[in-house]
Amino acid sequence: MPGRPVHVLCLDIEGGHGGSSRSLYESIAHLDRTETEVSVWCKREGPIQDKYRALDVSTVVRPDMPKVSSLPRLSRNLYAYGLFVRDWLRAGGFRNAFLDASRDADVVHFNHESLFLLARWMKPRTRAMLSMHIRTNLYGTRFCRWQDRTIAQTLDHLVYITENEASTMRDLSGLNPAGTVIYNIVELSDAPPHPAVSTDSRFKIACLSNYAWVRGIDRTVEIAAALRDAGRDDVLFVMAGDMHLSRSLPGELGKLGAAGKTLEAHVQEQGLSNMFLFLGHVGNPESVLASCDALIKPTREENPWGRDILEGLAAGKAAISIGYYDRFVEDGVTGILLNDYNCDEMARRIAELADDRARCRAYGENGRNRVRELCDGEAKARELAGVWHELAGRG
């Protein structure tokens, strides 16, 4: 370990508008900065910059930071990488400034795998060691395999948010790169309720994700319809995030996206407006959770973990999701976990929970205890700092 603090330059693609950005902030907030000095470059302007300024952490906003990640469909990959080539050609000023800033860094940390081509470009041009957070599981397509293989061959160390991302990286890349599993940090929350959420007796379920097909956010509409058909319109889905739809979505959602509409328009078409509250982007999602009884993540990727799940558990809320990994959402212990999606079964389980609020609160308390044990800020920050210090010693 050098006698001076290790200097880490971090790249953040979200600026506080997503879970990866908030997770990086929590890690930095818990670091011993007499040993680890951090600066952050953000692609987006957002609430995270004020938080970093309060920590006296140097922050730069660079909208020209180029990023791309592989998608499941060939046509969408061709489109996404075509846009990336355009952005890359325009980003000469960013690359020069980034390269110059890296000269003072011992480690450059790419906070999301969508920065993999920037990392590959940087590798032969800097003396700094390179680390990357792996926060998603890519699909088994050629583009995804190439992306994970490039990451495995380029980065000096990978940080996975769960064991699942490590397994996917090995499977898709065919390699076994150096890496460490470090669960995301989450602080136990006792925030005041969000003023826009009613205090009536309805069973309220928060959803904290920006719209994306793979996140399954539109499944909340199917579940709400099943509840209504069962005579249970006493459930309110509280949606926090950007709900704009894209024209590439299947069926009616794609038509609405082509017209510039949001998921709220789909809800209106289904006659379910009384069961939804759309808040848009919320800078303090903890306040939304404080107003609700549970959190839902109806993922199509069967990944019942991530920032939204952890924040829900930290707020003492029952978690509702889909998949097999039960480190955080454990069926009948910290919430509802269906192995496979079934809207009628999900509606039935939610109705049962709405009728037994004491059980719902017990799930929430169990979840709170679980993340207190697994996601402790000081412990996880020490683990991440240990990765960076080991890299700096090698560099």
Buried (B, 14 or more C-beta within 10 A) or exposed (E): EEEEBBBBBBBBBBBBBBBBBBBBBBBBBBBEBEBBBBBBBBBBEBBBBEBBEEBEBBBBBBEBBBBBBBBBEEEBBEEBBEEBEEBBEEBEEBBEBBEEBBEEBBBBBBBBBBBBBBBBBBBEEBEBBBBBBBBBBBBEBEBBBBBBBBBBEBBBBBBBBBEBBBEBBBEBBEEEBEBBBBBBBBBBBEBEBBEBBEEEEBBBBBBBBBBBBBBBBBBBBBBBBBBBEEEBBBBBBBBBBBBBBBEBBEEBBBBBBEEEBBBBBBBEEBEBEEBBBBBEBBBBBBBBBBBBBBBBBBBBBBBBBBBBBBBBBBBBBBBBBBBEBBBBBBBEBBBBBBEEBBBBBBBBBBBEBBEEEEEBBBBBBBBBBBBBEBBBBEBBBBBBBBBBBBBBEEB
